[in-house]
């Protein structure tokens, strides 16, 4: 497996696969075609189907230049390697092609092609949680100590910076008001939820605040704000909400939060290695489901769970998101995405509590759920894989069309 640094990336929303990935690709192509006069970029499949709502064209044009770049949209055409395909072509002043590049945005801001994955360096010798559990149990280690053993020495500084951006994204989101961009006229709600939460009786305050924190980050992401992929932009509100709550309300230390981030990253890494974190590949179970699993593992560790209990919390969180479709209305990372982050944050805490009450023994392992999620994702029709051509997206469109007649 790669470094967990690949799971936690800092960037601007609203989508890691549709915004961060294409922007990174444009930067790569610009670097190799500095003498180009004009560019043509063709977007395929799910990337084209929901790219306008995800600001894909804006991300590319900001790098290559809107005055010399043409964007072509081909949502009905899929390239063979992945549904989020891009073709970059550079021309000289005589309109002659000087370079062509086909690349794919495969989730979490990551780029890949048929032959290689950029910056891929396997630093972990184990591929799944079962192998990792055997290793750390023999040595009396924790998950975060396992991460420390194989990552570079700067991992704690890196995760410290990640936590600071996460924390800031919560607080930025809580201070913002107004309507989110994109045409749905969806008002930001995090500030109102936060204020209302503080007025509830003590038994409800904590859970209500967690929802407000998740909404804050998700709305900040939808508005193009700076966030951390955890593991993607569309699911970026879950883990920060849980960790902010544990740090802010329960007073767990920054060091404990950063150790929990390492464990969360490890579980996200296993999903990415053995299945997918891309909504365009496996639906929202790969994004929000994975984020919930990461948050559940992090919370359980902070509350003193054993490695077996941590694994159980993560397993439950992912298992109960199996089959979750990705059907964003108008292709925007807003409905149902924002609410899903809030509910997943609460579910992560519920999975933590359930696991803490157990001895950690259970029948279905985390690795089995990851395998099941991958198979389920392959069986999902493309309608439910970030194309906005099925589910909530199409029902909303049909109803609106009827009402407007």
C-alpha positions as CSV (number, residue, x, y, z in Angstrom):
1,X,0.0,0.0,0.0
2,X,1.0,3.6,-0.6
3,X,1.6,6.2,2.1
4,X,-1.5,7.5,3.9
5,X,-0.5,10.9,2.7
6,X,-2.2,9.9,-0.6
7,X,-5.5,9.6,1.2
8,X,-5.3,13.0,2.9
9,X,-4.8,15.7,0.3
10,X,-5.4,19.4,0.7
11,X,-7.3,21.1,-2.1
12,X,-10.3,23.1,-3.1
13,X,-13.7,21.5,-3.6
14,X,-16.2,20.5,-4.7
15,X,-14.8,17.2,-6.0
16,X,-11.5,15.3,-5.6
17,X,-12.2,13.3,-8.8
18,X,-13.8,16.1,-10.8
19,X,-11.9,19.1,-9.5
20,X,-8.6,18.3,-7.8
21,X,-7.7,15.4,-10.2
22,X,-8.4,17.3,-13.5
23,X,-6.6,20.4,-12.1
24,X,-3.5,18.3,-11.3
25,X,-3.7,16.7,-14.7
26,X,-3.8,20.1,-16.3
27,X,-0.7,21.2,-14.3
28,X,1.1,18.1,-15.4
29,X,0.2,18.6,-19.1
30,X,1.1,22.3,-19.0
31,X,4.6,21.4,-17.6
32,X,5.3,19.2,-20.6
33,X,3.9,21.5,-23.2
34,X,5.2,24.9,-22.3
35,X,5.6,25.9,-25.9
36,X,2.0,25.1,-26.9
37,X,-0.2,27.8,-28.5
38,X,-3.6,26.3,-27.8
39,X,-5.2,23.3,-26.0
40,X,-8.1,21.0,-26.5
41,X,-9.4,18.9,-23.5
42,X,-12.0,16.2,-24.0
43,X,-13.9,14.9,-20.9
44,X,-15.5,11.5,-21.0
45,X,-18.1,9.4,-19.1
46,X,-19.0,10.4,-15.6
47,X,-16.4,13.2,-15.7
48,X,-18.3,14.8,-18.5
49,X,-21.8,14.0,-17.2
50,X,-21.4,15.9,-14.0
51,X,-18.3,18.0,-14.7
52,X,-20.0,21.3,-15.1
53,X,-21.7,21.0,-11.7
54,X,-18.4,20.0,-10.2
55,X,-16.5,22.9,-11.8
56,X,-14.2,20.6,-13.8
57,X,-13.9,23.0,-16.7
58,X,-13.1,25.9,-14.3
59,X,-10.3,23.9,-12.7
60,X,-8.7,23.1,-16.0
61,X,-9.2,26.5,-17.5
62,X,-7.6,28.2,-14.5
63,X,-4.4,26.2,-15.3
64,X,-4.3,26.2,-19.2
65,X,-6.0,29.5,-19.8
66,X,-9.6,30.1,-20.9
67,X,-8.6,32.2,-23.9
68,X,-6.6,29.3,-25.5
69,X,-8.3,26.2,-24.3
70,X,-11.4,24.4,-25.8
71,X,-13.3,22.0,-23.6
72,X,-15.3,19.1,-25.2
73,X,-17.9,17.1,-23.3
74,X,-18.6,13.5,-24.2
75,X,-20.7,12.0,-21.3
76,X,-22.0,9.2,-23.5
77,X,-18.5,7.9,-24.3
78,X,-16.4,5.9,-21.8
79,X,-12.7,5.3,-22.3
80,X,-11.7,1.7,-21.4
81,X,-9.6,2.2,-18.2
82,X,-12.0,4.3,-16.1
83,X,-15.1,6.3,-16.4
84,X,-13.4,9.6,-15.5
85,X,-11.3,9.9,-18.7
86,X,-9.6,13.0,-20.1
87,X,-7.7,13.6,-23.3
88,X,-5.4,16.6,-23.5
89,X,-4.1,17.8,-26.8
90,X,-1.6,20.6,-27.4
91,X,-1.2,22.5,-30.7
92,X,1.4,24.9,-32.0
93,X,0.7,28.2,-33.7
94,X,0.1,26.4,-37.0
95,X,-2.6,24.3,-35.4
96,X,-0.4,21.2,-35.6
97,X,-0.7,18.7,-32.8
98,X,2.5,18.6,-30.7
99,X,1.4,16.4,-27.8
100,X,-1.5,14.2,-26.7
101,X,-2.2,12.6,-23.4
102,X,-5.0,10.4,-22.1
103,X,-5.3,10.3,-18.3
104,X,-7.9,9.3,-15.7
105,X,-9.0,10.8,-12.5
106,X,-9.6,7.7,-10.4
107,X,-10.8,9.2,-7.1
108,X,-9.4,11.1,-4.1
109,X,-7.6,13.5,-6.5
110,X,-5.4,10.6,-7.8
111,X,-4.4,10.2,-11.5
112,X,-3.8,7.0,-13.3
113,X,-3.5,5.5,-16.8
114,X,-3.5,1.9,-18.2
115,X,0.2,1.4,-17.3
116,X,1.0,3.3,-14.2
117,X,-0.2,5.3,-11.2
118,X,1.7,8.5,-10.6
119,X,3.8,8.7,-7.5
120,X,2.9,5.1,-6.5
121,X,5.3,3.8,-3.9
122,X,4.3,0.9,-1.8
123,X,5.7,1.4,1.7
124,X,3.4,-1.0,3.6
125,X,4.2,-4.8,3.4
126,X,0.6,-5.8,4.2
127,X,-2.4,-5.4,2.0
128,X,-5.4,-5.8,4.3
129,X,-6.5,-5.2,7.9
130,X,-6.3,-8.9,8.8
131,X,-2.6,-9.1,8.0
132,X,-2.0,-5.8,9.8
133,X,-3.9,-7.0,12.9
134,X,-1.8,-10.2,13.0
135,X,1.4,-8.1,12.8
136,X,0.5,-5.6,15.5
137,X,-0.9,-8.2,17.9
138,X,2.3,-10.2,17.8
139,X,4.2,-7.0,18.8
140,X,1.7,-5.4,21.1
141,X,1.4,-2.4,18.8
142,X,-1.4,0.0,18.0
143,X,-2.5,0.9,14.4
144,X,-0.9,4.3,14.7
145,X,2.4,2.8,15.8
146,X,2.2,0.6,12.7
147,X,1.8,3.7,10.6
148,X,4.7,5.3,12.3
149,X,6.9,2.3,11.6
150,X,6.5,2.5,7.8
151,X,5.9,6.1,7.0
152,X,8.6,8.8,6.7
153,X,9.7,10.7,9.8
154,X,7.7,13.7,8.8
155,X,4.4,11.9,9.0
156,X,3.3,13.5,12.3
157,X,4.1,17.0,10.9
158,X,2.1,16.1,7.8
159,X,-0.9,14.9,9.8
160,X,-0.6,17.9,12.0
161,X,-1.0,20.2,9.0
162,X,-3.9,18.0,7.8
163,X,-5.6,18.4,11.1
164,X,-5.1,22.2,11.1
165,X,-6.8,22.4,7.6
166,X,-9.6,20.1,8.8
167,X,-10.2,22.2,11.9
168,X,-10.1,25.4,9.9
169,X,-12.6,24.0,7.3
170,X,-15.1,23.4,10.1
171,X,-14.7,26.9,11.5
172,X,-14.8,28.5,8.1
173,X,-17.9,26.6,7.2
174,X,-19.6,27.6,10.5
175,X,-19.0,31.3,9.7
176,X,-20.4,31.3,6.2
177,X,-23.9,32.1,5.0
178,X,-25.7,32.5,1.7
179,X,-26.7,30.3,-1.2
180,X,-24.3,27.6,-2.6
181,X,-23.3,28.0,-6.3
182,X,-24.6,25.8,-9.0
183,X,-28.3,26.5,-9.6
184,X,-30.0,24.5,-6.9
185,X,-30.3,27.6,-4.8
186,X,-29.4,25.6,-1.7
187,X,-28.9,27.8,1.4
188,X,-26.0,27.0,3.8
189,X,-27.3,25.6,7.0
190,X,-24.3,24.9,9.2
191,X,-24.4,28.2,11.1
192,X,-28.1,27.8,11.9
193,X,-27.6,24.2,13.0
194,X,-24.7,25.2,15.2
195,X,-26.7,27.9,17.0
196,X,-29.7,25.7,17.5
197,X,-27.6,22.8,18.7
198,X,-26.2,24.9,21.6
199,X,-29.8,25.6,22.8
200,X,-30.7,21.9,23.1
201,X,-30.6,19.9,26.3
202,X,-27.2,18.3,27.2
203,X,-28.2,14.8,25.9
204,X,-28.7,16.3,22.4
205,X,-26.1,19.0,22.2
206,X,-23.2,16.7,21.2
207,X,-24.9,14.9,18.4
208,X,-26.4,18.1,17.1
209,X,-23.0,19.8,17.0
210,X,-21.5,16.9,15.1
211,X,-24.1,17.4,12.4
212,X,-23.4,21.1,12.3
213,X,-19.6,20.4,11.9
214,X,-20.2,18.0,9.1
215,X,-22.5,20.4,7.3
216,X,-19.9,23.2,7.8
217,X,-17.2,21.3,6.0
218,X,-19.4,19.9,3.3
219,X,-20.9,23.3,2.5
220,X,-17.5,24.8,2.5
221,X,-16.4,22.1,0.0
222,X,-19.5,22.7,-2.2
223,X,-18.6,26.3,-2.4
224,X,-15.1,25.6,-3.6
225,X,-13.4,26.1,-0.2
226,X,-10.2,24.6,1.0
227,X,-10.7,21.1,2.5
228,X,-8.9,17.8,3.1
229,X,-9.9,14.7,1.1
230,X,-11.0,12.1,3.6
231,X,-10.9,10.1,1.5
232,X,-12.6,12.4,-1.2
233,X,-14.0,15.9,-1.4
234,X,-17.6,14.6,-1.5
235,X,-17.0,12.9,1.8
236,X,-14.7,15.5,3.4
237,X,-17.1,16.5,6.2
238,X,-17.4,13.2,8.1
239,X,-13.9,12.7,9.7
240,X,-13.3,16.4,10.5
241,X,-16.7,16.6,12.1
242,X,-16.1,13.6,14.4
243,X,-12.5,14.7,15.3
244,X,-13.5,18.3,15.8
245,X,-16.2,17.2,18.2
246,X,-13.8,14.9,20.2
247,X,-11.2,17.7,20.3
248,X,-13.5,20.6,21.0
249,X,-16.3,19.1,23.2
250,X,-14.6,16.0,24.7
251,X,-11.3,17.7,25.1
252,X,-9.1,15.0,23.6
253,X,-5.7,16.3,22.9
254,X,-4.2,17.3,19.5
255,X,-1.8,14.5,19.8
256,X,-4.6,12.0,20.2
257,X,-6.4,13.5,17.3
258,X,-3.3,13.1,15.1
259,X,-2.8,9.5,16.1
260,X,-6.4,8.9,15.3
261,X,-5.9,10.5,11.9
262,X,-3.1,7.9,11.2
263,X,-5.4,5.0,12.0
264,X,-8.2,6.5,9.9
265,X,-5.8,6.9,7.0
266,X,-4.7,3.3,7.3
267,X,-8.3,2.0,7.0
268,X,-9.0,4.3,4.1
269,X,-5.8,3.1,2.4
270,X,-7.0,-0.5,2.7
271,X,-10.3,0.3,1.0
272,X,-8.4,2.2,-1.8
273,X,-6.0,-0.7,-2.2
274,X,-8.6,-3.5,-2.4
275,X,-11.7,-1.8,-3.7
276,X,-12.2,1.9,-4.6
277,X,-12.9,5.3,-3.0
278,X,-14.3,6.7,-6.3
279,X,-18.0,7.4,-6.6
280,X,-17.7,7.0,-10.3
281,X,-16.4,3.4,-9.9
282,X,-18.4,2.0,-6.9
283,X,-21.0,4.7,-6.0
284,X,-21.2,6.7,-2.8
285,X,-20.5,3.6,-0.6
286,X,-16.8,4.1,-1.7
287,X,-16.8,7.7,-0.6
288,X,-19.2,8.4,2.3
289,X,-19.0,4.7,3.4
290,X,-15.2,4.8,3.6
291,X,-15.3,8.1,5.3
292,X,-17.7,6.8,7.9
293,X,-15.4,3.8,8.4
294,X,-12.4,6.0,8.9
295,X,-14.1,8.2,11.4
296,X,-15.4,5.2,13.3
297,X,-11.9,3.7,13.6
298,X,-10.5,7.1,14.7
299,X,-13.2,7.6,17.3
300,X,-12.8,4.1,18.7
301,X,-9.1,4.4,19.1
302,X,-9.5,7.8,20.9
303,X,-11.9,6.2,23.3
304,X,-9.5,3.5,24.1
305,X,-10.7,0.6,21.9
306,X,-8.5,-2.4,21.3
307,X,-7.3,-3.1,17.8
308,X,-10.1,-5.7,17.5
309,X,-12.7,-3.2,18.6
310,X,-11.3,-0.5,16.2
311,X,-11.6,-3.0,13.3
312,X,-15.1,-3.9,14.4
313,X,-16.2,-0.2,14.5
314,X,-14.7,0.4,11.0
315,X,-16.4,-2.8,9.7
316,X,-19.8,-1.8,10.9
317,X,-19.5,1.7,9.5
318,X,-18.7,0.5,6.0
319,X,-21.1,-2.5,6.1
320,X,-24.1,-0.4,6.7
321,X,-23.3,1.8,3.7
322,X,-23.1,-1.1,1.3
323,X,-25.0,-0.4,-1.9
324,X,-25.2,3.4,-1.4
325,X,-25.6,5.0,-4.8
326,X,-24.0,8.2,-6.1
327,X,-26.8,10.2,-7.8
328,X,-26.1,13.9,-7.2
329,X,-28.9,16.2,-8.3
330,X,-27.7,18.4,-11.2
331,X,-24.3,16.8,-10.8
332,X,-23.6,19.0,-7.8
333,X,-21.9,17.9,-4.6
334,X,-24.9,19.2,-2.6
335,X,-28.0,17.0,-2.6
336,X,-27.8,14.4,-1.2
337,X,-24.1,14.6,-0.5
338,X,-24.1,17.3,2.2
339,X,-26.7,15.6,4.4
340,X,-25.0,12.3,3.9
341,X,-21.9,13.6,5.5
342,X,-23.8,14.7,8.6
343,X,-25.6,11.3,8.9
344,X,-22.4,9.4,8.3
345,X,-20.6,11.4,11.1
346,X,-23.3,10.3,13.6
347,X,-23.2,6.7,12.3
348,X,-19.5,6.6,12.9
349,X,-20.0,7.6,16.5
350,X,-22.7,5.0,16.8
351,X,-20.4,2.3,15.3
352,X,-17.8,3.3,17.8
353,X,-20.2,3.0,20.7
354,X,-21.5,-0.4,19.6
355,X,-17.9,-1.7,19.2
356,X,-16.8,-0.4,22.6
357,X,-19.7,-2.4,24.2
358,X,-18.4,-5.6,22.6
359,X,-15.3,-7.7,23.0
360,X,-14.4,-7.0,19.4
361,X,-15.3,-10.5,18.2
362,X,-17.6,-10.7,15.1
363,X,-18.2,-12.9,12.1
364,X,-17.8,-10.5,9.2
365,X,-14.3,-8.9,9.0
366,X,-13.5,-5.4,7.7
367,X,-11.7,-7.0,4.7
368,X,-14.8,-9.1,3.8
369,X,-16.9,-5.9,3.7
370,X,-14.3,-4.2,1.5
371,X,-14.4,-7.1,-0.9
372,X,-18.2,-7.0,-0.8
373,X,-18.3,-3.3,-1.4
374,X,-16.0,-3.7,-4.5
375,X,-18.3,-6.5,-5.9
376,X,-21.4,-4.4,-5.2
377,X,-19.9,-1.4,-6.9
378,X,-19.2,-3.4,-10.0
379,X,-22.8,-4.6,-10.1
380,X,-24.2,-1.1,-9.8
381,X,-25.5,0.3,-13.1
382,X,-23.6,3.4,-14.3
383,X,-26.8,5.4,-13.5
384,X,-25.8,5.3,-9.9
385,X,-22.1,6.1,-10.3
386,X,-21.8,9.9,-10.3
387,X,-23.4,10.3,-13.7
388,X,-26.5,12.1,-12.4
389,X,-28.6,10.1,-14.8
390,X,-30.5,7.9,-12.3
391,X,-31.9,7.8,-8.8
392,X,-32.5,11.1,-7.1
393,X,-31.0,13.1,-9.9
394,X,-33.4,11.8,-12.6
395,X,-36.5,11.8,-10.3
396,X,-35.9,15.4,-9.3
397,X,-35.5,16.4,-12.9
398,X,-38.6,14.6,-14.1
399,X,-40.7,16.1,-11.3
400,X,-39.4,19.5,-12.0
401,X,-40.1,19.2,-15.7
402,X,-43.7,18.2,-15.0
403,X,-44.3,21.0,-12.6
404,X,-42.9,23.6,-15.0
405,X,-45.3,22.6,-17.7
